Amino acid sequence: MRIGFLVGDIVNISGGSNVIIEHAAGLRDRGHDVVLIPSATPTTPPSWHPLLEGLAIRPLEACRVERFDFVFATWWVTWFDLHLLDSAVYGYFNQSYESRFHTERHHKLQNRATYSLPLFFITEARWLEEFITHLLPQARVRHVPNGLSRSYFPVRNAPTPRSGPLKVVVEGPWGVPFKGVRESFGVLEAASREIALEVSWLTSNAGGQRPSVGGRPVSVYERIPIDQVASLLRQHDVMLKLSTVEGMYGPPLEMFSQGGTAITTPVSGCDEYIVHGHNALLAPSYDELAPVRYLTQLAQPTELLTSLKRNALATARAWPDWQQSTRHFAEALEEAHHEGYTNAHLRSALAGVSAMRTHWADEAWREASRQVQPPALGHWESLVLKQVRALKSSASVKTLKRASPRLLKDLVKLAAARVLE
Amino acid sequence: MKTRIVPGLRIAFVGHDEQRCSLPEGGAWAHVSFHSLREGWKSALAQASLRNPDVTFLLLDDTFAPTGPLTSLGVCIGVVGRPPWGPNGRWPLNVWARHGIDGWVWYEAPPSDAPRVDAILPAPVNRHGLRLPDFSKQLVVVPQWAAPDAAALELMNAQRRLSMIEPSLPIERQLECLEGAGTYLTVVRDALGRLDPLPLQAMARGLLVVSTSPFPSSWGVEPEDDYLLRAESALLETVNEVRRVPETFHPVRLRAAQKVAEFFDADFVYQRLVFDLLLSRDAGRVIETPRREVRLRSVR
């Protein structure tokens, strides 16, 4: 089968891209013809994920002449490019309700439009499966849980016993507020007044930040290749991840595989594998005291940390690897293919919704932004404007204007406008 | 600390009948009992102690006045679910603590002189029996105590049937009003849901909540994704828009119900709280917690 994945940014490290790359490589290994179709062609070949090297990456324009068996939108914006490709099946590999990534209402409304057609949905999270199935009862929806890479995150035999201060790793980029990184460092600062901590930060983008906790600089690990992450996680007892928006996140599970536990939020998708008090601790945002209390408790010489780590490791051990996960993905496609399932008739509807977005909505927002943004003036321009206004309101100019006939004033204005324009 | 599995934890709640909609159902993780204050605190506390509970939550009010030590209630937790002021001034929390209240749960960050606080929790939602949102329901309900002005109401009512929830109705009847509706419209000045359980109850039932004030920022309930935040002057337009293209708002209604399941499910909230309470009191046990089920369709 020929399978295309429309992708957003594959140049930079992201969990969402990792999932697509794993499935794409797995499908290719099963003998399918797989191509990644980025929105913008990367100027340099992406290299952060070892599997990228063996994957076909072609620009959208080149793919428009091809005939696909399946094309999948991934990042929500790529949904609007689906209609540009010729496919028997139009699909949406939906990893989150991405409306929540944006604060602007127009983005949210656009995102909601991506749930307007009964495409072939594959999703990694049960809450999304439920969401899509109830919104679009006619859609074909398959739940394919993400795998845990045994190549990059081989599950350890036993957790490392704790020694010295509690070792905490924060995970997430700085510039994405819903990842809760800033809040995590606030929590650690408060906890550091009560307990000794060693803090690291694993991030795809530190945004130039170099935080400190308790007066000690945090060890920052930025843009670490995926095959080096496990050895870093292994050095820590607990991952602190206070995201408020997730689809089905992987980092706590990766932490589990290396013998650590996590303090995280009851964010959507966490119920896939996190059980409070069993393998991790859940701190809802409304219970502001909880994260510091949990860190303090984990720092005590009690059974709690050992118990959480032991159960976390068992959770990781029982979790499917990417081969199993991709097999489910492939089976969903193969089953549809053998049935002769098609939703090619949706192409014109996809084109219609996309055209609305491209033409009408874009124009409306451009107009709105023109109205709200005053013309930007530099310092010297402002000074000139000020002097012109002062000249216009001076007594001599006012006298001159009063004495001049209207026709003359209009002619002067017209001539001045021509010169200035 | 030893790890011990507690197969049948006993949890007692003492409070007013209208608070039951915010309490857990129990089941796999605990045997939950509720003891009503209809006949006063003394009688309710006596009934609760007969259950020999491991943990007892006292949902405090102005009439709470313990005369002796609170015994046979296990770990005894006072829940301050609203501003702790009554006709006689501020609740004497420190005095009550001396009668045997072991810990405190507040609905918002407490004053600095309050006794040690174990957790901050909004009133959660008992989701037992709730189902996926029924999008065919379109009725707009408005709580009388948080209604738009009369002129706006009249305009809305002229264009679309509204139903008013009266404050005198018992809570079960108020919840029944929500069951039959599709939109919950509320005009509030305070943070939404802070002192009123109905907005979260409405979200749990898959209603589109339209409000003039946001939820407290720490609750993680997002405007536009989980509910709509509108100026009072835009409510009529919003109601009309919902009537004209209801499908556009189905994702919001569905996410609302999911959000409550994820964050404000009473069983999740109290299970977590009980685990933490027993852990922090070093009661010699780490409770074996069952996997939580947050999917809506499985709640029956």
Interface residues (C-beta under 8 A of the other chain):
Chain A: Y97 S99 R100 R105 K108 L109 R112 Y115 S116 R126 W127 E130 F131 H134 L135 T244 T265 P266 V267 S268 D271 V275 H276 G277 H278 L282 P284 S285 Y286 D287 E288 L289 A290 R293 Q297 T302 E303 L304 S307
Chain B: M1 K2 T3 A109 V117 D118 A119 I120 L121 P122 L132 P133 P216 S218 W219 G220 E222 E224 D225 E247 T248 H250 P251 L254 R255 Q258 E262 F263 F268 V269 Q271 R272 F275 D276 L279 S280 V286 I287 E288 T289 P290 R291 R292 E293 V294 R295 L296 R297
